[in-house]
Amino acid sequence: MPELSHRRRLLVLAICCMSLLIVSLDNTVLNVALPSMQRDLDTTTSGLQWTIDAYTLVLASLLMLAGSTADRIGRKKVFMAGLVVFSVGSLLCSIAPSLSLLVVFRMVQAIGGSMLNPVAMSIITNTFTDARERARAIGVWGAVVGISMAAGPLVGGLLVQSVSWRSIFWMNLPVGLAALLLTLRFVPESRAPKARRPDPVGQLLVIALFGSMTYAIIEAPESGAAAVAPFAVIALAALLALLRYEPRRAEPLIDLRFFRSAPFSGATVIAISAFAALGGFLFLSNLYLQNVRGLDALHAGLWMLPMAAPTFLCAPLSGRLVGSRGPRLPLLVAGTAMTASGVLFAAFGAETSNVTRFLGYVLFGVGFGFVNAPITNTAVSGMPRAQAGVAAAVASTSRQLGQTLGVAVVGAVLAAGINSSAYRDTFVPAARPGWWILTACGLSVLVLGLLTSGRWARDTAERTAQSLSSPEVREAAGTGARA
């Protein structure tokens, strides 16, 4: 990629953030629309789970493929293709006549989405080569998530209230078209000097692992353990096959050697934990506010602001802290705040009081605002720049897998607790195990943030870099260890 002026780099960052905005808006808006969709399409809790998880599942399965493909054939080409497919998928979702077709069209959206965020992150990584400047750019990237959390519930609530849930997908069309035209004009093409070869076996194993695991979790409460047991066996077999097959390839889809680095492994697990907490949090909150408290979509969206505003404000601060002091402090703040929020709901029933609910939402927003920048920076800095697409895809895959698991597990626990009982009477006690799961996710962020950001962790990153044959990989991993 040619050296760009400061103003041009900022423009590229803004264009890439537009792709994140439409993908993030899609998720936050959809959560507000869930009760309306449930009534209109006459679906169960598991049906609602699939409208979210069909998207995140496909996204998680294809992110690494999209990242490596972009490194090979050109990041700009893949990014533009993603904008087109995502916009077409959004249009199809808006006219879906049934739940099954909505789920299919959400999967089309996800195919496009898999070409957006990881590829945009690799474009940013190759545009901002200075470590501190890159960390600040990633902080801005994280702030866009906060913007989507603030705008999504409000705009989505207004659209659902005044038009219908179908209108929430219309928002993606003008933003997608603008991003497409701006990318064509201002984003330079780039690719890796030596990109990895395709790994179709590894890709199929990843799809089998994620798909069968998610299906088993979501369908277990309604179908029973015996019915989903074969899918659990498929997931386990796919995992074992991945662990055996990938190390034998010269250029694997997932280079397992990087997980010898504690900071890189920690960032991966922290991403899964944090986004599992986010998925479960949004799922429980929106169902409670609308189906139990009886709020309309707009007022339920307004209740998301105490969480969204701190996320928006804390993300750039986290990026600056990562750039100047490293990832430890932001991760400790994130883990502490998310754990405290989970405890409020799990132990004290915070949702039943406006004051405690407000405090719990603020704490979660602070924690989530601080967690994004250290995840991305550590993951990307610990991988070679030439494989920036794959590096960004690993971090993005962890996020999407986490959100998939959060909705699947928390939704399954909620469905098992409610069963055939009166919904409003049993929701709060049925949701309590789900809140304890989210507390455990926050605690995982705290503990792993402490363990994987100290001297011992940096030593493992240095040893990992020395054990890798590529000089470029050694240099990049060393940079990640010092960050």
HULIN-V25836 format. One record per run of one state. SS is the DSSP state (~ for helix, > for strand, _ for the rest). FROM is the first residue (numbers start at 1). LEN is the number of residues. Records with the same first field share a line. If there is no record, write none. Layout:
BEGIN
SS->FROM-LEN  FROM-LEN
END
This chain:
BEGIN
_->1-5  42-3  74-1  95-4  114-3  128-3  163-2  170-1  187-13  224-1  249-7  261-1  293-4  303-2  326-2  349-1  353-1  382-3  419-4  452-3  468-3  483-1
~->6-36  45-29  75-20  99-15  117-11  131-32  165-5  171-16  200-24  225-24  256-5  262-31  297-6  305-21  328-21  350-3  354-28  385-34  423-29  455-13  471-12
END
